[in-house]
Amino acid sequence: MGADTTFDPVAEHEETRAALDAAIPRLAQLLRDAPALDAASGVPVWTVGDVGTHLMAAYLAYTAAATGDESVVPGGVLRPGDRPLIERITAMNALSVGLLGGDERARLGDFVAERGEAFLRLTEGLAPDAPVAALWYGRELTLATVTGLMLSETLVHGLDIARGAGLPWLIRPDEARLVLGQSMPTMMSSTLDTAKARGVGIAFDLAIKGGPRLAVVVDDGAMTVTRDAAPRAYDCRITAAPAAFLLVAFRRTPVWKAVARGQMWAGGRRPWLARRLGELIATP
């Protein structure tokens, strides 16, 4: 697998910002059109209104982290801690859904639009490799990663809202590719289940149709994810349509369904190892 010399991190970051700028109004309108905010959503334990409130809190938290201005965030949302990453994310998620009451939730579409637009406005002109201290992740991220995470939150939780509201929601291949290229290399390694990965040695060639291409190497409790890596031997190659892989990665679509639809398949020397990749990634 040769390195892709055409990848331009600055240009792709701007494309991600543009995709987020286009997705936020769609999300806001989806929330305004939702017939019942107390209806069950695509997240089993949350209502449609819970998902919208969580998104507003996520937008606030990412804006505060990217700008260093925690005054825009209600106390406790950026709660630091030394617990495992999945526990910290779970705790922050639980805190986020309680930020808005019933009357305030009636304006969720407006709140989400305002907070999303604020993130884009306040980070305009910053370099994609600008450091972002995301306390709840327990590590420093880049602005490019954070912008990709903002887009993934918008797209995936937009689907959760749409499923609960009975409304359409489209995740375009180019949007999914941007999420996978900008945030996946960092977040896959961050969410590795180190206990399950102990003693495991597998090299995956993850080829997303139309790009990006990721070398995912698990080595005795650690994972490295490299975009457009130099040629090497792999145990398993996973080829996937971008939106399908995004939804499988976030547990919104089962692997078998993506395979049955011809959206994902495995090859290489040991294709049966493909199922291990999902098993090694922890989710809140």
C-alpha positions as CSV (number, residue, x, y, z in Angstrom):
1,M,0.0,0.0,0.0
2,G,1.7,3.2,-1.1
3,A,1.6,6.5,0.7
4,D,-0.9,9.0,-0.7
5,T,1.1,12.1,-1.5
6,T,-2.0,14.0,-2.5
7,F,-3.3,14.3,1.1
8,D,-3.4,18.0,2.1
9,P,-4.2,18.4,5.9
10,V,-5.1,22.1,5.6
11,A,-7.4,21.6,2.6
12,E,-9.1,18.6,4.2
13,H,-9.6,20.5,7.5
14,E,-11.3,23.3,5.5
15,E,-13.5,20.7,3.8
16,T,-14.5,19.3,7.2
17,R,-15.4,22.8,8.4
18,A,-17.5,23.3,5.3
19,A,-19.2,20.0,5.8
20,L,-19.9,20.8,9.5
21,D,-21.2,24.2,8.4
22,A,-23.7,22.5,6.1
23,A,-24.7,19.8,8.5
24,I,-25.5,22.1,11.5
25,P,-28.6,23.8,9.9
26,R,-29.9,20.4,8.7
27,L,-29.6,19.1,12.3
28,A,-31.3,22.2,13.7
29,Q,-34.2,21.9,11.3
30,L,-34.5,18.2,12.2
31,L,-34.9,19.1,15.8
32,R,-37.5,21.7,15.0
33,D,-39.4,19.2,12.9
34,A,-39.3,16.4,15.4
35,P,-43.0,15.7,16.4
36,A,-42.1,14.6,20.0
37,L,-38.9,15.4,21.9
38,D,-39.8,12.8,24.5
39,A,-40.0,10.0,21.9
40,A,-37.4,7.2,22.1
41,S,-34.3,7.9,19.9
42,G,-31.8,5.7,18.2
43,V,-29.8,5.7,21.5
44,P,-31.7,3.1,23.6
45,V,-31.5,5.1,26.9
46,W,-32.1,8.6,25.5
47,T,-35.1,10.4,24.1
48,V,-34.9,12.6,21.0
49,G,-34.7,15.6,23.3
50,D,-31.9,14.0,25.3
51,V,-29.8,13.5,22.1
52,G,-30.4,17.1,21.1
53,T,-29.4,18.3,24.5
54,H,-26.3,16.1,24.5
55,L,-25.3,17.6,21.1
56,M,-25.7,21.2,22.4
57,A,-23.4,20.3,25.4
58,A,-20.9,18.6,23.1
59,Y,-20.7,21.7,20.9
60,L,-20.2,23.9,24.0
61,A,-17.5,21.6,25.3
62,Y,-15.6,21.4,22.1
63,T,-15.8,25.1,21.6
64,A,-14.4,25.7,25.2
65,A,-11.6,23.2,24.6
66,A,-10.6,24.7,21.3
67,T,-10.6,28.3,22.5
68,G,-9.6,27.8,26.1
69,D,-12.6,29.7,27.2
70,E,-14.5,27.6,29.8
71,S,-16.8,30.4,30.6
72,V,-19.1,29.3,27.8
73,V,-19.7,26.0,29.5
74,P,-21.9,25.2,32.5
75,G,-19.9,24.1,35.5
76,G,-19.0,20.4,35.4
77,V,-19.3,19.7,31.7
78,L,-15.5,19.7,31.3
79,R,-15.0,17.5,34.3
80,P,-11.5,16.1,34.4
81,G,-10.6,12.9,36.0
82,D,-8.2,9.9,36.0
83,R,-10.7,7.2,35.3
84,P,-10.6,5.2,32.1
85,L,-11.6,7.1,29.0
86,I,-14.9,5.2,28.4
87,E,-15.9,5.9,32.0
88,R,-15.1,9.6,31.6
89,I,-17.1,9.8,28.3
90,T,-20.0,7.9,29.9
91,A,-20.1,10.3,32.9
92,M,-19.9,13.4,30.7
93,N,-22.7,12.0,28.5
94,A,-24.9,11.5,31.5
95,L,-24.2,15.0,32.7
96,S,-24.9,16.5,29.3
97,V,-28.5,15.4,28.9
98,G,-29.5,17.1,32.1
99,L,-28.5,20.6,31.0
100,L,-31.8,21.6,29.5
101,G,-35.3,21.3,31.0
102,G,-38.6,20.8,29.2
103,D,-39.3,24.4,28.4
104,E,-35.8,25.1,27.2
105,R,-35.9,22.0,25.0
106,A,-38.6,23.5,22.9
107,R,-35.8,25.7,21.5
108,L,-33.3,22.9,21.0
109,G,-33.0,23.6,17.2
110,D,-32.1,27.2,17.9
111,F,-29.6,26.3,20.7
112,V,-27.9,23.7,18.6
113,A,-27.6,26.1,15.6
114,E,-26.2,28.9,17.8
115,R,-23.6,26.6,19.5
116,G,-22.5,24.9,16.4
117,E,-22.1,28.2,14.5
118,A,-20.1,29.6,17.5
119,F,-17.6,26.7,17.3
120,L,-17.0,27.5,13.6
121,R,-16.8,31.2,14.1
122,L,-14.4,31.1,17.1
123,T,-12.0,28.5,15.5
124,E,-11.9,30.2,12.1
125,G,-8.3,30.8,10.9
126,L,-6.8,28.4,13.5
127,A,-4.3,25.8,12.1
128,P,-5.6,22.2,11.9
129,D,-2.7,21.1,14.1
130,A,-3.5,23.7,16.8
131,P,-3.5,21.9,20.2
132,V,-6.8,21.4,22.0
133,A,-6.9,20.3,25.6
134,A,-9.9,18.1,25.8
135,L,-10.1,17.3,29.5
136,W,-12.7,14.6,29.3
137,Y,-10.4,12.6,26.9
138,G,-7.5,13.0,29.2
139,R,-5.2,14.0,26.4
140,E,-4.4,16.8,23.9
141,L,-6.1,16.6,20.5
142,T,-5.6,18.7,17.4
143,L,-8.2,21.1,16.1
144,A,-8.5,18.9,13.0
145,T,-9.4,15.9,15.2
146,V,-11.9,17.9,17.2
147,T,-13.6,19.3,14.1
148,G,-13.9,15.8,12.7
149,L,-15.4,14.7,16.1
150,M,-17.9,17.6,15.9
151,L,-18.9,16.4,12.4
152,S,-19.2,12.8,13.6
153,E,-21.4,13.8,16.6
154,T,-23.6,15.8,14.2
155,L,-24.0,13.1,11.6
156,V,-24.4,10.1,13.9
157,H,-26.6,11.7,16.5
158,G,-28.6,13.3,13.7
159,L,-29.4,9.8,12.6
160,D,-30.4,8.9,16.2
161,I,-32.8,11.9,16.3
162,A,-34.2,11.0,12.8
163,R,-34.9,7.4,13.8
164,G,-36.8,8.5,16.9
165,A,-38.7,11.3,15.0
166,G,-39.5,9.1,12.0
167,L,-37.8,11.7,9.7
168,P,-35.2,11.2,6.9
169,W,-31.5,11.9,7.6
170,L,-28.8,11.4,5.0
171,I,-25.1,10.8,5.8
172,R,-23.2,11.4,2.5
173,P,-20.1,9.4,1.6
174,D,-17.9,12.5,1.4
175,E,-19.0,13.6,4.9
176,A,-18.2,10.2,6.3
177,R,-14.8,10.1,4.6
178,L,-13.9,13.4,6.3
179,V,-14.9,12.0,9.7
180,L,-12.9,8.9,9.1
181,G,-9.8,10.8,7.9
182,Q,-9.8,13.6,10.4
183,S,-10.8,11.9,13.7
184,M,-10.6,8.1,13.3
185,P,-6.8,7.8,13.4
186,T,-6.7,9.4,16.9
187,M,-9.9,8.0,18.4
188,M,-9.5,4.4,17.4
189,S,-6.3,4.1,19.3
190,S,-7.7,6.1,22.2
191,T,-10.7,3.8,22.7
192,L,-8.8,0.5,22.4
193,D,-9.9,-2.0,25.1
194,T,-6.4,-2.7,26.4
195,A,-7.4,-5.7,28.4
196,K,-8.9,-7.5,25.3
197,A,-5.9,-6.4,23.3
198,R,-3.3,-7.8,25.7
199,G,-1.3,-10.5,23.9
200,V,-2.9,-9.7,20.5
201,G,-0.9,-9.0,17.4
202,I,-2.9,-8.1,14.3
203,A,-2.2,-5.7,11.4
204,F,-5.3,-4.4,9.6
205,D,-5.4,-2.6,6.2
206,L,-8.5,-0.5,6.5
207,A,-9.4,0.7,3.0
208,I,-12.3,3.2,2.9
209,K,-13.7,3.4,-0.7
210,G,-12.6,6.8,-2.0
211,G,-10.2,7.2,0.9
212,P,-8.8,7.4,3.5
213,R,-6.7,4.3,4.0
214,L,-5.6,3.4,7.5
215,A,-3.0,1.0,8.8
216,V,-4.4,-0.3,12.1
217,V,-1.8,-2.3,14.1
218,V,-2.6,-3.9,17.4
219,D,0.5,-5.1,19.3
220,D,0.1,-6.5,22.9
221,G,-2.3,-4.0,24.4
222,A,-1.4,-1.0,22.2
223,M,-2.8,0.3,18.9
224,T,-1.3,2.6,16.3
225,V,-3.4,4.0,13.5
226,T,-1.5,5.5,10.6
227,R,-3.0,7.2,7.6
228,D,-1.6,6.4,4.2
229,A,1.2,4.3,5.7
230,A,4.2,2.9,3.8
231,P,3.9,-0.6,2.4
232,R,4.0,-3.5,4.8
233,A,2.5,-6.9,5.3
234,Y,-1.1,-7.1,6.7
235,D,-3.0,-10.0,8.3
236,C,-6.4,-8.7,7.1
237,R,-7.8,-6.1,4.7
238,I,-11.1,-4.5,5.4
239,T,-12.7,-2.6,2.5
240,A,-15.8,-0.6,3.3
241,A,-18.1,2.1,2.0
242,P,-17.5,5.3,4.1
243,A,-21.0,5.8,5.6
244,A,-21.4,2.1,6.3
245,F,-18.1,1.9,8.2
246,L,-18.9,5.0,10.1
247,L,-22.2,3.5,11.3
248,V,-20.7,0.1,12.1
249,A,-17.9,1.8,14.1
250,F,-20.5,3.7,16.1
251,R,-22.6,0.6,16.6
252,R,-25.6,2.1,14.6
253,T,-25.5,-0.7,12.0
254,P,-24.6,-4.3,12.7
255,V,-21.6,-5.7,10.8
256,W,-23.7,-8.5,9.2
257,K,-26.1,-6.0,7.6
258,A,-23.2,-4.0,6.1
259,V,-21.7,-7.2,4.7
260,A,-25.1,-8.4,3.4
261,R,-25.6,-5.1,1.6
262,G,-22.1,-5.4,-0.1
263,Q,-20.9,-2.3,1.8
264,M,-18.1,-4.1,3.7
265,W,-16.0,-7.1,3.1
266,A,-12.7,-8.7,4.3
267,G,-9.7,-10.1,2.4
268,G,-6.0,-10.7,2.8
269,R,-4.2,-13.6,4.4
270,R,-6.5,-14.0,7.4
271,P,-9.9,-12.4,6.5
272,W,-11.6,-14.0,9.5
273,L,-9.8,-11.6,11.8
274,A,-11.9,-8.7,10.5
275,R,-14.5,-9.2,13.3
276,R,-11.7,-8.7,15.9
277,L,-11.3,-5.1,15.1
278,G,-14.8,-4.1,16.4
279,E,-14.3,-6.4,19.4
280,L,-11.1,-4.6,20.4
281,I,-12.7,-1.1,20.4
282,A,-14.6,0.0,23.6
283,T,-17.7,2.2,23.4
284,P,-19.5,4.1,26.1
